[in-house]
Amino acid sequence: MFDANMIAPCGLDCSICKRALAETGPCAGCRGPNDNKPEFCSSGCGIILCEKRKANGYSFCDECPDFPCADVMEKETRYGSKYPLRESPLENLRSIREAGMDAFLERELRQWTCPACGGVLCVHTGVCSGCGRQYNNSMDR
């Protein structure tokens, strides 16, 4: 369920995206093929299109000397304020660097698993993919 291949270069966890949680034709995340990706993610995301990241082979944006760039900061702001559940790409990258990918993925599993049914919570909607229960940041999970 939570896998290193689903962690976007910016630090967002694609596992908790509404498109990855779709029952039919789920998206395979930023690192996956463009099949079933929203157009923004496949051809409009400045991070995926970043020539500096591609040319230097950076796996994650925090490897770049220009980190955090405007594209990463836009995601930090949007995912920190626009959706019912919050995610921080900057905190995710920091956690990966400090604790390692395995520990980060364990944290993601704890943070984004519905305590009622074990489904995955969607960052965009706050809805559990398993039981449909609605969550928000003020609720304990």
N, CA, C and O atoms as a MOPAC input file, in Angstrom:
PM7 MOZYME 1SCF
protein

 N      0.82900 1    -1.18300 1     0.00000 1
 C      0.00000 1     0.00000 1     0.00000 1
 C      0.87600 1     1.25000 1     0.00000 1
 O      0.79200 1     2.04500 1    -0.93600 1
 N      1.71200 1     1.44900 1     1.01700 1
 C      2.62400 1     2.58700 1     1.03700 1
 C      3.97500 1     2.08500 1     0.56200 1
 O      4.54300 1     1.14800 1     1.12200 1
 N      4.48100 1     2.73500 1    -0.49500 1
 C      5.64100 1     2.23700 1    -1.21300 1
 C      6.53000 1     3.41500 1    -1.61000 1
 O      6.02000 1     4.48300 1    -1.94800 1
 N      7.82200 1     3.23900 1    -1.57500 1
 C      8.77100 1     4.30200 1    -1.92700 1
 C      8.53700 1     4.83800 1    -3.33800 1
 O      8.78100 1     6.01700 1    -3.59600 1
 N      8.07000 1     3.99500 1    -4.24800 1
 C      7.81200 1     4.43800 1    -5.62200 1
 C      6.65200 1     5.41600 1    -5.71800 1
 O      6.46900 1     6.07400 1    -6.74200 1
 N      5.86600 1     5.51100 1    -4.64500 1
 C      4.72900 1     6.43300 1    -4.63700 1
 C      5.08000 1     7.77200 1    -3.98700 1
 O      4.20800 1     8.62800 1    -3.84100 1
 N      6.32300 1     7.96400 1    -3.60100 1
 C      6.73800 1     9.24400 1    -3.03100 1
 C      7.27500 1    10.10800 1    -4.17200 1
 O      8.27900 1     9.78200 1    -4.80600 1
 N      6.58700 1    11.20500 1    -4.40900 1
 C      6.94500 1    12.12100 1    -5.50100 1
 C      8.27200 1    12.81300 1    -5.20800 1
 O      8.68400 1    12.88600 1    -4.05000 1
 N      8.94500 1    13.32100 1    -6.23500 1
 C     10.20200 1    14.03600 1    -6.01900 1
 C     10.07000 1    15.20400 1    -5.03200 1
 O     11.02400 1    15.52900 1    -4.32600 1
 N      8.90300 1    15.82600 1    -4.98400 1
 C      8.69200 1    16.96500 1    -4.07400 1
 C      8.46200 1    16.52400 1    -2.64100 1
 O      8.51600 1    17.34600 1    -1.72600 1
 N      8.20200 1    15.22000 1    -2.42900 1
 C      7.95700 1    14.71600 1    -1.08700 1
 C      6.50800 1    14.34300 1    -0.81600 1
 O      6.21300 1    13.71900 1     0.20300 1
 N      5.60300 1    14.71400 1    -1.70700 1
 C      4.20300 1    14.32000 1    -1.51300 1
 C      4.07900 1    12.81300 1    -1.66200 1
 O      4.79200 1    12.19300 1    -2.45100 1
 N      3.17000 1    12.23500 1    -0.89700 1
 C      2.90900 1    10.80100 1    -0.96700 1
 C      1.73100 1    10.57700 1    -1.90500 1
 O      0.58700 1    10.85900 1    -1.54900 1
 N      2.00700 1    10.07400 1    -3.09400 1
 C      0.96300 1     9.85500 1    -4.09000 1
 C     -0.03300 1     8.78100 1    -3.65700 1
 O     -1.11600 1     8.68800 1    -4.23400 1
 N      0.30400 1     7.97700 1    -2.66500 1
 C     -0.59200 1     6.92000 1    -2.17400 1
 C     -1.89000 1     7.47500 1    -1.61600 1
 O     -2.90200 1     6.77500 1    -1.58800 1
 N     -1.87400 1     8.71900 1    -1.17400 1
 C     -3.04200 1     9.29700 1    -0.51200 1
 C     -3.80000 1    10.26700 1    -1.42000 1
 O     -4.69400 1    10.97800 1    -0.96100 1
 N     -3.45100 1    10.29500 1    -2.68500 1
 C     -4.11100 1    11.13700 1    -3.68300 1
 C     -5.41100 1    10.47500 1    -4.12900 1
 O     -5.49200 1     9.25100 1    -4.23500 1
 N     -6.42100 1    11.29400 1    -4.38600 1
 C     -7.70900 1    10.74000 1    -4.80600 1
 C     -7.60400 1     9.96100 1    -6.10400 1
 O     -8.37300 1     9.02500 1    -6.31900 1
 N     -6.67600 1    10.32200 1    -6.97100 1
 C     -6.52600 1     9.58500 1    -8.23700 1
 C     -5.86100 1     8.22500 1    -8.01000 1
 O     -6.18600 1     7.26400 1    -8.70800 1
 N     -4.94600 1     8.12400 1    -7.06100 1
 C     -4.31900 1     6.83000 1    -6.75000 1
 C     -5.30000 1     5.91500 1    -6.03000 1
 O     -5.18200 1     4.69200 1    -6.11000 1
 N     -6.26300 1     6.49800 1    -5.33200 1
 C     -7.24500 1     5.72300 1    -4.57900 1
 C     -8.49100 1     5.37900 1    -5.39400 1
 O     -9.40600 1     4.73100 1    -4.88600 1
 N     -8.52800 1     5.80900 1    -6.65500 1
 C     -9.68700 1     5.52000 1    -7.50800 1
 C     -9.85800 1     4.01600 1    -7.68300 1
 O     -8.88300 1     3.28400 1    -7.85400 1
 N    -11.10000 1     3.56900 1    -7.63800 1
 C    -11.37500 1     2.13600 1    -7.78200 1
 C    -11.07500 1     1.64000 1    -9.18700 1
 O    -10.57500 1     0.52900 1    -9.36000 1
 N    -11.37300 1     2.44900 1   -10.18000 1
 C    -11.08300 1     2.05600 1   -11.56100 1
 C    -10.01300 1     2.97700 1   -12.12000 1
 O    -10.10500 1     4.19800 1   -11.99300 1
 N     -9.01600 1     2.40000 1   -12.72800 1
 C     -7.93500 1     3.15000 1   -13.34700 1
 C     -7.15200 1     4.02100 1   -12.40400 1
 O     -6.97400 1     5.20800 1   -12.67800 1
 N     -6.66800 1     3.47100 1   -11.28400 1
 C     -5.91600 1     4.32300 1   -10.35000 1
 C     -4.59000 1     4.79400 1   -10.95100 1
 O     -3.96100 1     4.10200 1   -11.75200 1
 N     -4.19900 1     5.97000 1   -10.54200 1
 C     -2.91800 1     6.54000 1   -10.95300 1
 C     -1.79800 1     5.81900 1   -10.20700 1
 O     -1.94700 1     5.47200 1    -9.03600 1
 N     -0.68200 1     5.59700 1   -10.88900 1
 C      0.47300 1     4.91600 1   -10.28600 1
 C      1.44400 1     5.89800 1    -9.63400 1
 O      2.53600 1     5.50400 1    -9.22300 1
 N      1.06300 1     7.16000 1    -9.53400 1
 C      1.90300 1     8.15100 1    -8.87700 1
 C      2.84700 1     8.85600 1    -9.83100 1
 O      2.95900 1     8.49000 1   -11.00100 1
 N      3.52000 1     9.86500 1    -9.32200 1
 C      4.41500 1    10.69900 1   -10.12900 1
 C      5.54000 1     9.91200 1   -10.79100 1
 O      5.96500 1    10.23900 1   -11.89900 1
 N      6.01100 1     8.89200 1   -10.12100 1
 C      7.12500 1     8.10400 1   -10.66200 1
 C      6.65200 1     7.00300 1   -11.61200 1
 O      7.46500 1     6.35600 1   -12.27200 1
 N      5.35200 1     6.79500 1   -11.67800 1
 C      4.79300 1     5.74500 1   -12.51900 1
 C      4.51100 1     6.23400 1   -13.93800 1
 O      4.77300 1     7.39000 1   -14.27200 1
 N      3.97800 1     5.34500 1   -14.76100 1
 C      3.63800 1     5.72000 1   -16.14100 1
 C      2.51800 1     6.76000 1   -16.16200 1
 O      1.79200 1     6.91500 1   -15.17900 1
 N      2.38100 1     7.45900 1   -17.26300 1
 C      1.38700 1     8.51600 1   -17.37500 1
 C     -0.03900 1     7.99900 1   -17.51900 1
 O     -0.98200 1     8.78900 1   -17.47800 1
 N     -0.21800 1     6.68800 1   -17.68700 1
 C     -1.55900 1     6.12200 1   -17.76400 1
 C     -2.32500 1     6.50800 1   -16.50900 1
 O     -1.82400 1     6.34400 1   -15.39600 1
 N     -3.52400 1     7.01300 1   -16.68300 1
 C     -4.43300 1     7.37000 1   -15.58900 1
 C     -3.97700 1     8.54900 1   -14.73100 1
 O     -4.60600 1     8.84700 1   -13.71500 1
 N     -2.90500 1     9.21900 1   -15.11800 1
 C     -2.48800 1    10.41400 1   -14.37100 1
 C     -3.35000 1    11.59400 1   -14.80200 1
 O     -3.71300 1    11.70800 1   -15.97300 1
 N     -3.67500 1    12.46900 1   -13.85700 1
 C     -4.32800 1    13.71700 1   -14.25100 1
 C     -3.37600 1    14.50500 1   -15.16700 1
 O     -2.15500 1    14.40200 1   -15.04400 1
 N     -3.94500 1    15.27500 1   -16.06600 1
 C     -3.12000 1    16.03200 1   -17.01800 1
 C     -2.13300 1    16.93700 1   -16.29400 1
 O     -0.98700 1    17.07300 1   -16.72400 1
 N     -2.57000 1    17.56300 1   -15.19000 1
 C     -1.65700 1    18.43000 1   -14.46100 1
 C     -0.40900 1    17.67100 1   -14.04300 1
 O      0.70400 1    18.17600 1   -14.18800 1
 N     -0.58600 1    16.47300 1   -13.52900 1
 C      0.55500 1    15.70100 1   -13.03400 1
 C      1.46000 1    15.21600 1   -14.16400 1
 O      2.68000 1    15.17000 1   -14.00400 1
 N      0.88400 1    14.86200 1   -15.28000 1
 C      1.69600 1    14.31100 1   -16.36800 1
 C      2.36500 1    15.37900 1   -17.22800 1
 O      3.46100 1    15.16200 1   -17.74500 1
 N      1.71600 1    16.52400 1   -17.38400 1
 C      2.29700 1    17.50600 1   -18.29300 1
 C      2.28600 1    18.94100 1   -17.78000 1
 O      2.73500 1    19.84100 1   -18.49000 1
 N      1.79100 1    19.18100 1   -16.57700 1
 C      1.73200 1    20.54300 1   -16.07400 1
 C      2.49300 1    20.79300 1   -14.78900 1
 O      2.63700 1    21.94300 1   -14.37400 1
 N      2.98000 1    19.74900 1   -14.15300 1
 C      3.68100 1    19.91300 1   -12.88000 1
 C      5.12500 1    20.35500 1   -13.11800 1
 O      5.89300 1    19.65900 1   -13.78300 1
 N      5.48200 1    21.49800 1   -12.57800 1
 C      6.83800 1    22.02500 1   -12.74800 1
 C      7.90500 1    21.12200 1   -12.15800 1
 O      9.04800 1    21.14000 1   -12.61400 1
 N      7.55600 1    20.34100 1   -11.16300 1
 C      8.53200 1    19.44600 1   -10.53100 1
 C      8.81200 1    18.24200 1   -11.42000 1
 O      9.96400 1    17.84300 1   -11.59100 1
 N      7.76300 1    17.67000 1   -11.98100 1
 C      7.94600 1    16.53400 1   -12.89100 1
 C      8.67000 1    16.98700 1   -14.15500 1
 O      9.47900 1    16.24100 1   -14.70700 1
 N      8.38800 1    18.19600 1   -14.61500 1
 C      9.00600 1    18.71400 1   -15.83600 1
 C     10.37300 1    19.34900 1   -15.60000 1
 O     11.04100 1    19.72700 1   -16.56200 1
 N     10.80100 1    19.47600 1   -14.36000 1
 C     12.03300 1    20.19600 1   -14.02000 1
 C     13.26100 1    19.61600 1   -14.73200 1
 O     13.66400 1    18.47800 1   -14.49100 1
 N     13.82800 1    20.41600 1   -15.59500 1
 C     15.01100 1    19.99000 1   -16.35300 1
 C     16.22800 1    19.81500 1   -15.46000 1
 O     17.04300 1    18.92000 1   -15.68600 1
 N     16.35600 1    20.66300 1   -14.44900 1
 C     17.50000 1    20.55800 1   -13.53500 1
 C     17.44600 1    19.22700 1   -12.77800 1
 O     18.46700 1    18.55900 1   -12.61500 1
 N     16.25300 1    18.85000 1   -12.31900 1
 C     16.08300 1    17.58200 1   -11.60600 1
 C     16.42300 1    16.41500 1   -12.52200 1
 O     17.13700 1    15.49100 1   -12.13000 1
 N     15.91100 1    16.46600 1   -13.73300 1
 C     16.16700 1    15.38100 1   -14.69300 1
 C     17.64900 1    15.31300 1   -15.08200 1
 O     18.24200 1    14.23400 1   -15.08700 1
 N     18.23800 1    16.45200 1   -15.40200 1
 C     19.63300 1    16.48600 1   -15.86000 1
 C     20.60900 1    16.01200 1   -14.79200 1
 O     21.63300 1    15.40200 1   -15.10200 1
 N     20.28600 1    16.29500 1   -13.53200 1
 C     21.18900 1    15.92800 1   -12.44100 1
 C     20.82200 1    14.59900 1   -11.78100 1
 O     21.53400 1    14.12100 1   -10.89800 1
 N     19.71800 1    14.01100 1   -12.21200 1
 C     19.31000 1    12.72200 1   -11.66200 1
 C     18.85100 1    12.78700 1   -10.22000 1
 O     18.95800 1    11.80400 1    -9.48700 1
 N     18.33200 1    13.95200 1    -9.80200 1
 C     17.85400 1    14.08100 1    -8.42800 1
 C     16.61100 1    13.21700 1    -8.24200 1
 O     15.65100 1    13.34500 1    -9.00200 1
 N     16.61800 1    12.34700 1    -7.24800 1
 C     15.43800 1    11.55700 1    -6.91600 1
 C     14.41400 1    12.41100 1    -6.18400 1
 O     13.20800 1    12.27500 1    -6.39000 1
 N     14.91600 1    13.29400 1    -5.32400 1
 C     14.04700 1    14.16700 1    -4.54100 1
 C     14.52800 1    15.60600 1    -4.66600 1
 O     15.71900 1    15.86700 1    -4.83600 1
 N     13.59600 1    16.51900 1    -4.58000 1
 C     13.89200 1    17.93500 1    -4.77500 1
 C     14.90100 1    18.48600 1    -3.78100 1
 O     15.62400 1    19.43100 1    -4.09900 1
 N     14.96400 1    17.91300 1    -2.58300 1
 C     15.89500 1    18.45800 1    -1.58600 1
 C     17.35600 1    18.16300 1    -1.91000 1
 O     18.24600 1    18.60200 1    -1.18100 1
 N     17.61500 1    17.43800 1    -2.97400 1
 C     18.98900 1    17.22000 1    -3.44200 1
 C     19.48100 1    18.40000 1    -4.27400 1
 O     20.68000 1    18.52700 1    -4.52400 1
 N     18.57700 1    19.24600 1    -4.69600 1
 C     18.88900 1    20.37500 1    -5.58000 1
 C     19.36100 1    21.57800 1    -4.77200 1
 O     18.81100 1    21.85600 1    -3.70600 1
 N     20.37400 1    22.30000 1    -5.26400 1
 C     20.83600 1    23.49100 1    -4.55400 1
 C     19.78900 1    24.61300 1    -4.52600 1
 O     19.89800 1    25.52800 1    -3.71100 1
 N     18.78600 1    24.55700 1    -5.39700 1
 C     17.73800 1    25.57900 1    -5.43100 1
 C     16.54100 1    25.23400 1    -4.54700 1
 O     15.52500 1    25.92900 1    -4.57300 1
 N     16.65900 1    24.17000 1    -3.77300 1
 C     15.56300 1    23.73900 1    -2.89800 1
 C     15.44300 1    24.66600 1    -1.70800 1
 O     16.46600 1    25.02900 1    -1.12800 1
 N     14.26400 1    25.06100 1    -1.32200 1
 C     12.97700 1    24.78900 1    -1.95300 1
 C     12.66100 1    25.84200 1    -3.01000 1
 O     12.75300 1    27.04300 1    -2.75800 1
 N     12.29400 1    25.37800 1    -4.17200 1
 C     11.95000 1    26.27100 1    -5.28000 1
 C     10.48100 1    26.70200 1    -5.16600 1
 O      9.76300 1    26.24800 1    -4.27500 1
 N     10.05300 1    27.56400 1    -6.05600 1
 C      8.67600 1    28.06600 1    -6.03500 1
 C      7.67100 1    26.93300 1    -6.22400 1
 O      6.60000 1    26.95700 1    -5.61800 1
 N      7.99700 1    25.94500 1    -7.04900 1
 C      7.07500 1    24.83200 1    -7.28100 1
 C      6.86600 1    24.00700 1    -6.01300 1
 O      5.73800 1    23.62000 1    -5.70600 1
 N      7.93400 1    23.73600 1    -5.28200 1
 C      7.82200 1    22.98600 1    -4.02900 1
 C      7.05500 1    23.81700 1    -3.00500 1
 O      6.20900 1    23.28000 1    -2.29000 1
 N      7.33100 1    25.09500 1    -2.92200 1
 C      6.65000 1    25.94500 1    -1.94800 1
 C      5.16200 1    26.08900 1    -2.26500 1
 O      4.34200 1    26.22100 1    -1.35600 1
 N      4.81400 1    26.06300 1    -3.54500 1
 C      3.38900 1    26.10400 1    -3.92100 1
 C      2.69000 1    24.86500 1    -3.38800 1
 O      1.58900 1    24.96600 1    -2.84700 1
 N      3.30800 1    23.69800 1    -3.53100 1
 C      2.71800 1    22.45600 1    -3.02100 1
 C      2.65300 1    22.48000 1    -1.48900 1
 O      1.66100 1    22.04900 1    -0.90100 1
 N      3.69000 1    22.97500 1    -0.86000 1
 C      3.70300 1    23.07700 1     0.60800 1
 C      2.52600 1    23.92900 1     1.08100 1
 O      1.82700 1    23.55500 1     2.02300 1
 N      2.31100 1    25.05200 1     0.44200 1
 C      1.22100 1    25.94600 1     0.82000 1
 C     -0.14000 1    25.30700 1     0.53100 1
 O     -1.03100 1    25.33400 1     1.38000 1
 N     -0.29900 1    24.74000 1    -0.65100 1
 C     -1.59300 1    24.16200 1    -1.03800 1
 C     -1.94500 1    22.95600 1    -0.17900 1
 O     -3.06700 1    22.86200 1     0.31600 1
 N     -1.01100 1    22.03600 1     0.00500 1
 C     -1.29900 1    20.82600 1     0.77700 1
 C     -1.34500 1    21.10400 1     2.27800 1
 O     -1.79400 1    20.25700 1     3.05100 1
 N     -0.88800 1    22.26700 1     2.69100 1
 C     -0.96400 1    22.63200 1     4.09400 1
 C     -2.21800 1    23.40300 1     4.45900 1
 O     -2.50000 1    23.61500 1     5.63900 1
 N     -2.99000 1    23.83300 1     3.43000 1
 C     -4.13800 1    24.67800 1     3.75800 1
 C     -5.41200 1    24.41100 1     2.96700 1
 O     -6.49400 1    24.76400 1     3.43500 1
 N     -5.32800 1    23.81300 1     1.80800 1
 C     -6.49900 1    23.72400 1     0.93100 1
 C     -7.38800 1    22.51300 1     1.19300 1
 O     -8.59300 1    22.57600 1     0.94800 1
 N     -6.83000 1    21.43000 1     1.67900 1
 C     -7.55700 1    20.16500 1     1.76000 1
 C     -7.95400 1    19.82300 1     3.19700 1
 O     -7.37000 1    20.35000 1     4.14400 1
 N     -8.95800 1    18.93200 1     3.36500 1
 C     -9.40400 1    18.56200 1     4.71200 1
 C     -8.30300 1    17.93900 1     5.57200 1
 O     -8.28500 1    18.13000 1     6.78800 1
 N     -7.38800 1    17.19700 1     4.94700 1
 C     -6.24600 1    16.63300 1     5.65900 1
 C     -4.99000 1    17.28500 1     5.11400 1
 O     -4.89800 1    17.56700 1     3.91900 1
 N     -4.03100 1    17.52200 1     5.97900 1
 C     -2.82700 1    18.23900 1     5.56400 1
 C     -1.65100 1    17.30000 1     5.40300 1
 O     -1.50000 1    16.30900 1     6.11700 1
 N     -0.82200 1    17.65700 1     4.42700 1
 C      0.43100 1    16.94200 1     4.20100 1
 C      1.49300 1    17.99700 1     3.91700 1
 O      1.20400 1    19.01800 1     3.29300 1
 N      2.70700 1    17.75700 1     4.36700 1
 C      3.79700 1    18.69600 1     4.16000 1
 C      4.91500 1    18.02500 1     3.36500 1
 O      5.61500 1    17.16200 1     3.89300 1
 N      5.08800 1    18.41300 1     2.10600 1
 C      6.20100 1    17.84700 1     1.33600 1
 C      7.55500 1    18.12900 1     1.99400 1
 O      8.44500 1    17.27900 1     1.97200 1
 N      7.70900 1    19.31800 1     2.57900 1
 C      8.98500 1    19.65100 1     3.22200 1
 C      9.23200 1    18.75000 1     4.43000 1
 O     10.34100 1    18.25200 1     4.62100 1
 N      8.20000 1    18.54200 1     5.24200 1
 C      8.34300 1    17.66100 1     6.40300 1
 C      8.58200 1    16.22000 1     5.95000 1
 O      9.36800 1    15.50100 1     6.56800 1
 N      7.92400 1    15.80000 1     4.89600 1
 C      8.12900 1    14.43900 1     4.38600 1
 C      9.57800 1    14.23400 1     3.94300 1
 O     10.18900 1    13.21800 1     4.27400 1
 N     10.12300 1    15.17800 1     3.20800 1
 C     11.52600 1    15.05200 1     2.76500 1
 C     12.47200 1    15.06500 1     3.96400 1
 O     13.43900 1    14.30600 1     4.00500 1
 N     12.19200 1    15.92300 1     4.92800 1
 C     13.02300 1    15.97800 1     6.13800 1
 C     12.97700 1    14.62400 1     6.86600 1
 O     14.00500 1    14.12100 1     7.32100 1
 N     11.79500 1    14.05200 1     6.96800 1
 C     11.63000 1    12.76000 1     7.63400 1
 C     12.37800 1    11.65000 1     6.90000 1
 O     13.00200 1    10.79500 1     7.52800 1
 N     12.31500 1    11.66600 1     5.59200 1
 C     13.03100 1    10.65500 1     4.79300 1
 C     14.52800 1    10.76900 1     5.03800 1
 O     15.20500 1     9.75600 1     5.21200 1
 N     15.05600 1    11.99800 1     5.05300 1
 C     16.49300 1    12.20800 1     5.26100 1
 C     16.91600 1    11.81800 1     6.67500 1
 O     17.96500 1    11.20200 1     6.86300 1
 N     16.10400 1    12.17600 1     7.66500 1
 C     16.48700 1    11.94500 1     9.06100 1
 C     16.27800 1    10.50400 1     9.51000 1
 O     17.11800 1     9.94700 1    10.21700 1
 N     15.16600 1     9.89700 1     9.10500 1
 C     14.82000 1     8.56800 1     9.62100 1
 C     14.97400 1     7.44900 1     8.58800 1
 O     15.01100 1     6.27200 1     8.94500 1
 N     15.06400 1     7.81800 1     7.31900 1
 C     15.15100 1     6.82300 1     6.25500 1
 C     13.78100 1     6.51600 1     5.67000 1
 O     12.75000 1     6.77400 1     6.29000 1
 N     13.79000 1     5.96300 1     4.46900 1
 C     12.55200 1     5.70400 1     3.74400 1
 C     11.65300 1     4.69600 1     4.46900 1
 O     10.44000 1     4.89300 1     4.54400 1
 N     12.23400 1     3.63300 1     4.99700 1
 C     11.40600 1     2.62300 1     5.66000 1
 C     10.65100 1     3.21200 1     6.85100 1
 O      9.45700 1     2.96000 1     7.01100 1
 N     11.33000 1     3.98600 1     7.67900 1
 C     10.67200 1     4.61200 1     8.82800 1
 C      9.62400 1     5.62300 1     8.36900 1
 O      8.55000 1     5.72300 1     8.96300 1
 N      9.93600 1     6.36300 1     7.32400 1
 C      8.96800 1     7.31700 1     6.77400 1
 C      7.70600 1     6.59100 1     6.31000 1
 O      6.59200 1     7.02000 1     6.61200 1
 N      7.88300 1     5.49600 1     5.57900 1
 C      6.72200 1     4.75100 1     5.08100 1
 C      5.90300 1     4.15800 1     6.22800 1
 O      4.67800 1     4.08200 1     6.13800 1
 N      6.55900 1     3.74500 1     7.28400 1
 C      5.83200 1     3.26500 1     8.47000 1
 C      5.01600 1     4.39600 1     9.08700 1
 O      3.88100 1     4.18300 1     9.51600 1
 N      5.58200 1     5.58100 1     9.13300 1
 C      4.86600 1     6.74600 1     9.65000 1
 C      3.65600 1     7.06400 1     8.76600 1
 O      2.57100 1     7.36000 1     9.26700 1
 N      3.85300 1     6.99900 1     7.46600 1
 C      2.75700 1     7.25800 1     6.53300 1
 C      1.62800 1     6.24800 1     6.73800 1
 O      0.45100 1     6.60900 1     6.73100 1
 N      1.99500 1     4.99200 1     6.91700 1
 C      1.00100 1     3.94800 1     7.15300 1
 C      0.17000 1     4.26900 1     8.39700 1
 O     -1.05700 1     4.16600 1     8.36800 1
 N      0.82300 1     4.65100 1     9.47100 1
 C      0.10900 1     5.00200 1    10.70500 1
 C     -0.75800 1     6.25000 1    10.52300 1
 O     -1.89600 1     6.30600 1    10.98900 1
 N     -0.19800 1     7.24000 1     9.84200 1
 C     -0.88000 1     8.52900 1     9.70500 1
 C     -2.07600 1     8.47100 1     8.77000 1
 O     -3.07900 1     9.14200 1     9.01600 1
 N     -1.99400 1     7.68700 1     7.70800 1
 C     -2.99900 1     7.73300 1     6.65200 1
 C     -3.88400 1     6.49100 1     6.57800 1
 O     -4.59700 1     6.30400 1     5.59200 1
 N     -3.85100 1     5.64700 1     7.59500 1
 C     -4.71600 1     4.47100 1     7.63300 1
 C     -5.91500 1     4.76500 1     8.52500 1
 O     -5.76300 1     5.26100 1     9.64100 1
 N     -7.08900 1     4.46000 1     8.03300 1
 C     -8.32600 1     4.67400 1     8.78700 1
 C     -8.34800 1     3.75700 1    10.00200 1
 O     -8.21900 1     2.54100 1     9.86000 1
 N     -8.51000 1     4.32300 1    11.19200 1
 C     -8.55300 1     3.48400 1    12.39200 1
 C     -9.82000 1     2.62300 1    12.46300 1
 O     -9.85100 1     1.62400 1    13.18200 1
 N    -10.85000 1     3.00300 1    11.72800 1
 C    -12.10500 1     2.26100 1    11.76500 1
 C    -12.07000 1     0.99700 1    10.90700 1
 O    -12.61700 1    -0.03300 1    11.30000 1
 N    -11.42600 1     1.07100 1     9.73200 1
 C    -11.50200 1    -0.07700 1     8.81000 1
 C    -10.17300 1    -0.49000 1     8.19200 1
 O    -10.08700 1    -1.56400 1     7.59600 1
 N     -9.13200 1     0.33600 1     8.31600 1
 C     -7.84200 1     0.01800 1     7.71400 1
 C     -7.67300 1     0.51500 1     6.28900 1
 O     -6.64900 1     0.24400 1     5.66200 1
 N     -8.66800 1     1.24500 1     5.75900 1
 C     -8.54200 1     1.83300 1     4.42600 1
 C     -7.57100 1     3.00600 1     4.43900 1
 O     -7.08700 1     3.40700 1     5.49800 1
 N     -7.28800 1     3.55300 1     3.26800 1
 C     -6.38000 1     4.68800 1     3.14300 1
 C     -7.19800 1     5.97700 1     3.10400 1
 O     -8.20400 1     6.06800 1     2.40100 1
 N     -6.74800 1     6.97200 1     3.87400 1
 C     -7.39800 1     8.27300 1     3.89500 1
 C     -6.90600 1     9.11000 1     2.72900 1
 O     -5.71600 1     9.10500 1     2.41200 1
 N     -7.80700 1     9.81900 1     2.10100 1
 C     -7.46500 1    10.67900 1     0.96400 1
 C     -7.16300 1    12.09000 1     1.45400 1
 O     -7.99400 1    12.71700 1     2.11100 1
 N     -5.98300 1    12.58200 1     1.13700 1
 C     -5.58100 1    13.92500 1     1.54300 1
 C     -6.49900 1    14.98400 1     0.93400 1
 O     -6.77400 1    15.99800 1     1.57500 1
 N     -6.97800 1    14.76400 1    -0.29300 1
 C     -7.77300 1    15.77000 1    -0.99500 1
 C     -9.20100 1    15.88500 1    -0.48400 1
 O     -9.77100 1    16.97600 1    -0.48400 1
 N     -9.78400 1    14.77800 1    -0.05000 1
 C    -11.19200 1    14.77400 1     0.35200 1
 C    -11.39600 1    14.51300 1     1.83900 1
 O    -12.43400 1    14.87700 1     2.39100 1
 N    -10.42600 1    13.89000 1     2.49200 1
 C    -10.56800 1    13.49500 1     3.88400 1
 C    -11.40200 1    12.23600 1     4.05400 1
 O    -11.73500 1    11.86800 1     5.18100 1
 N    -11.74600 1    11.56800 1     2.95600 1
 C    -12.61100 1    10.39200 1     2.99700 1
 C    -11.77400 1     9.12000 1     2.98200 1
 O    -10.79500 1     9.01400 1     2.24300 1
 N    -12.17300 1     8.15100 1     3.81200 1
 C    -11.50700 1     6.85600 1     3.83300 1
 C    -11.90200 1     6.07200 1     2.58400 1
 O    -13.07800 1     6.00000 1     2.23000 1
 N    -10.91200 1     5.49000 1     1.92800 1
 C    -11.17000 1     4.70600 1     0.71300 1
 C    -11.87200 1     3.39000 1     1.01300 1
 O    -12.41400 1     2.75800 1     0.10600 1
 N    -11.86900 1     2.97100 1     2.27100 1
 C    -12.49100 1     1.70600 1     2.64300 1
 C    -13.92900 1     1.84500 1     3.09500 1
 O    -14.82500 1     1.20800 1     2.54000 1
 N    -14.15500 1     2.67900 1     4.10500 1
 C    -15.49100 1     2.76600 1     4.70800 1
 C    -16.23600 1     4.05700 1     4.40000 1
 O    -17.42300 1     4.17900 1     4.70300 1
 N    -15.53600 1     5.03400 1     3.79100 1
 C    -16.18500 1     6.28700 1     3.43100 1
 C    -16.31600 1     7.29400 1     4.56800 1
 O    -16.93200 1     8.34600 1     4.39900 1
 N    -15.74300 1     6.97800 1     5.71700 1
 C    -15.80600 1     7.90300 1     6.84800 1
 C    -15.04500 1     9.17800 1     6.51000 1
 O    -13.98400 1     9.13000 1     5.88800 1
 N    -15.58700 1    10.30700 1     6.92000 1
 C    -14.97400 1    11.61600 1     6.67400 1
 C    -14.05600 1    11.98700 1     7.83100 1
 O    -14.43800 1    11.87200 1     8.99600 1
 N    -12.85800 1    12.42500 1     7.51100 1
 C    -11.89900 1    12.89100 1     8.50400 1
 C    -11.48800 1    14.31600 1     8.16000 1
 O    -11.60200 1    14.75400 1     7.01500 1
 N    -11.00100 1    15.04000 1     9.18800 1
 C    -10.37000 1    16.33100 1     8.96600 1
 C     -9.24100 1    16.46300 1     9.97000 1
 O     -9.07200 1    15.60300 1    10.83400 1
 N     -8.47700 1    17.52100 1     9.86500 1
 C     -7.28600 1    17.65400 1    10.70300 1
 C     -7.57200 1    17.80500 1    12.17700 1
 O     -6.68600 1    17.56800 1    12.99900 1
 N     -8.78200 1    18.19100 1    12.54100 1
 C     -9.06700 1    18.35100 1    13.96700 1
 C     -9.45900 1    17.03600 1    14.63300 1
 O     -9.58300 1    16.97900 1    15.85600 1
 N     -9.65600 1    15.98100 1    13.84700 1
 C    -10.04700 1    14.68200 1    14.40100 1
 C     -8.81700 1    13.84700 1    14.71000 1
 O     -7.83500 1    13.87300 1    13.96800 1
 N     -8.87200 1    13.11800 1    15.79400 1
 C     -7.80700 1    12.17300 1    16.08900 1
 C     -7.94300 1    10.98000 1    15.15400 1
 O     -9.03700 1    10.46800 1    14.91900 1
 N     -6.80300 1    10.55300 1    14.63100 1
 C     -6.83000 1     9.33600 1    13.82700 1
 C     -5.69900 1     8.47900 1    14.25100 1
 O     -5.51400 1     7.38900 1    13.71000 1

